[in-house]
Amino acid sequence: MFTANDLLAYLRRTRYATVSSIGADGAPQSALVGIGVTNDLRIVFDTTSDSRKHANLTRDARASVVVAGPGEQTLQYEGLAAPITVTDPRDEAIREAYYLTWPAGRQRLAWPNLSYWCIRPHWARFTDYDRGPLIAHFLSGDFSLAT
């Protein structure tokens, strides 16, 4: 059985994902971004405040994420995005989750238009066709991790 702990391990092995948001006209818009993941399976990324995804997520917090590979493994992930501050100590743990994957991300803190976003999952589907297929669905109550 594929668990939330397995999902966390899978996400921690990746560095990139496609994040999709909803444009002002209702059309989908996607971008490949570098990601980090928190212990509670939130996906964190940075962007600039003049990007389409920043404007889209500010207007409509719904977001989806796709992670591909290795092999025939994929993750479809949907949730709500929230902005994360660049300096507030209360958001430090979330930023640190990003820096675990992207240590050079700290250098971007000097950028005047840097912004962070964090997506909290409410639905996910992990598929591994290399194993048979293995398909695991997660709903908002299924994302708790064993301690």
SULKA-V196714 format. One record per residue. N is the residue number from 1. RES is the residue in one small letter. OMEGA is omega as a letter, one per 30 degrees, with the letter a starting at -180 (NA if undefined). Layout:
<<N	RES	OMEGA> <N	RES	OMEGA>>
This chain:
<<1	m	l> <2	f	a> <3	t	l> <4	a	l> <5	n	l> <6	d	l> <7	l	l> <8	l	l> <9	a	l> <10	y	a> <11	l	a> <12	r	l> <13	r	a> <14	t	l> <15	r	a> <16	y	l> <17	a	l> <18	t	l> <19	v	l> <20	s	l> <21	s	a> <22	i	l> <23	g	a> <24	a	l> <25	d	a> <26	g	a> <27	a	l> <28	p	l> <29	q	a> <30	s	l> <31	a	l> <32	l	a> <33	v	l> <34	g	a> <35	i	l> <36	g	l> <37	v	l> <38	t	l> <39	n	l> <40	d	l> <41	l	l> <42	r	l> <43	i	a> <44	v	l> <45	f	l> <46	d	l> <47	t	l> <48	t	a> <49	s	l> <50	d	l> <51	s	l> <52	r	a> <53	k	l> <54	h	l> <55	a	a> <56	n	a> <57	l	l> <58	t	a> <59	r	a> <60	d	a> <61	a	a> <62	r	a> <63	a	l> <64	s	a> <65	v	l> <66	v	l> <67	v	a> <68	a	l> <69	g	g> <70	p	a> <71	g	a> <72	e	l> <73	q	l> <74	t	l> <75	l	l> <76	q	a> <77	y	l> <78	e	l> <79	g	l> <80	l	a> <81	a	l> <82	a	l> <83	p	l> <84	i	a> <85	t	l> <86	v	a> <87	t	a> <88	d	l> <89	p	l> <90	r	l> <91	d	a> <92	e	a> <93	a	l> <94	i	l> <95	r	l> <96	e	l> <97	a	l> <98	y	a> <99	y	l> <100	l	l> <101	t	a> <102	w	a> <103	p	l> <104	a	l> <105	g	l> <106	r	l> <107	q	l> <108	r	l> <109	l	l> <110	a	a> <111	w	a> <112	p	a> <113	n	l> <114	l	l> <115	s	l> <116	y	l> <117	w	l> <118	c	a> <119	i	l> <120	r	a> <121	p	l> <122	h	l> <123	w	l> <124	a	l> <125	r	l> <126	f	l> <127	t	l> <128	d	a> <129	y	l> <130	d	a> <131	r	l> <132	g	g> <133	p	l> <134	l	l> <135	i	l> <136	a	l> <137	h	l> <138	f	l> <139	l	a> <140	s	l> <141	g	a> <142	d	a> <143	f	l> <144	s	a> <145	l	l> <146	a	l> <147	t	NA>>
